[in-house]
Amino acid sequence: MNGQSATSPSRYAWTVVGLLWPVVVLNYLDRQMLSTMGLSIKADIVELQSAQSFGWLMAIFLWVYAFCSPVGGAIADRLNRKWLIIASLAVWSLVTLLMGQAANFHQLFALRAIMGVSEALYMPAALALIADYHRGPTRSLAVGVHLSGVYLGQALGGIGGWVAQEISWRSAFVGCGAIGVAYAIVLIVFLRETDRGSTEATGSSSATGAAAGVDWLRFVILILCFSLPSLSGWAVKNWLPTLLQDRFGLAQTPSGLWATITHAGAGFFGVILGGGLADRWSRRTVRGRTYLSAAGLALLVPSIILVGLAPGFALTIVGTILFGFGFGMFDANNMPILCQIAPARFRATGYGLLNFFEIASGAYLTPLLGKLKDSGVPLATGFAYCAIPALLAAVLMLLLRPTDRDRGEAGSKYNLV
């Protein structure tokens, strides 16, 4: 696999992370801008002035993304991931560009649905590729560095509100779409797939005697750990700008910037620090990554309550920062923990299934919060209730208790004996 050993990843292994980092930035920037440019879009497209309609516009992406994620993962486990990543980037970037030309709600709705299909192909393929290049003590850090692009993309999404207000929301979509199409050409030249035909790439029976298959009980627990926190996660991503507007009278530009830069900026550091600490902890105990992930989930509980119920703006922002940091610690370890319970040949499919349940939860909650808001229930109340599933997820993560450091990789010093 390009000269990579199990304990010391090759220089190109980190190049792969660097090449994919701008892609994941665009992945989240393109989807996040809609929530921060809402006021400008609503001024042009009157159907979106209903909170429930705007919620459905955000939710259609999530539902399509959710249902297509397992399919995208299964495809990634069978086809060349390089070309799947490139095709995904090119299509969603073209869709983003076309959103800048949309004239009505129905066109935006259809384009957001197509974006959900194309973006669903990216994350399972990208994380599985990174996991193949990074075995052993660099996996969580590599995934964390890659996912830091998620949080940067969310933070840059706040700039969308400024661009929409100062220039136009259409220009924001067109500009980001054009950049993505151009970067797809860069990946054609420099990105390489691993040799999945080798024994090391595909995996075989480990010293535990069970590493050839999926640990299904733990996989079901991981699904719950993955989906329950998404209720609070998608509430923050999709509705925090509106909450700041409602509670503190902020205009579109400051509400979008405060909402995205605070929690996403904290998440940027959370995934990197959480990934590095988890790699260190995992050298001491096979459960090191689940312990670190549970700590991040536990931090979500007081922080989301603070976001919803804090009496002042400053404390609300403190809550968003703590929330982003805790979610980042959790996020950095999801694929590495999946690698502990599923062999290499199933990881993209497994991550696609995790995505389905996580995003379906968010897709259900997003329009529900809009509907409750239209009926007079404050967004702050819905935010505070999201602390309950986050607490349950933290408990379940502690109960996960994986028994393999890396399932299905024979002869690795990182398997239990």
Buried (B, 14 or more C-beta within 10 A) or exposed (E): BEEBEBEEBBEBBBBBBEBBBBBBBBBBBBBBBBBBBBBBBBEEBEBBEBBBBBBBBBBBBBBBBBBBBBBBBBBBBEEEBBBBBBBBBBBBBBBBBBBBEBEEBEBBBBBBBBBBBBBBBBBBBBBBBBBBBBBBBBBBBBBBBBBBBBBBBBBBBBBBBBBBBEEBBBEBBBBBBBBBBEBBEBBEEEBEBBEBEEEBBBBBBBEBEBBBEBBEEBBEBBBBBBBBBBBBBBBBBBBBBBBBBBBEEBEBBBBBBBBBBBBBBBBBBBBBBBBBBBBBBBEEEBBBBBBBBBBBBBBBBBBBBBBBBBEEBEEBBBBBBBBBBBBBBBBBBBBBBBBBBBBBBBBBBBBBBBBBBBBBBBBBBBBBBBBBBEEEEBBBEBBBBBBBBBBBBBEBBBEBEBBBBBBBBBEBEBBEE
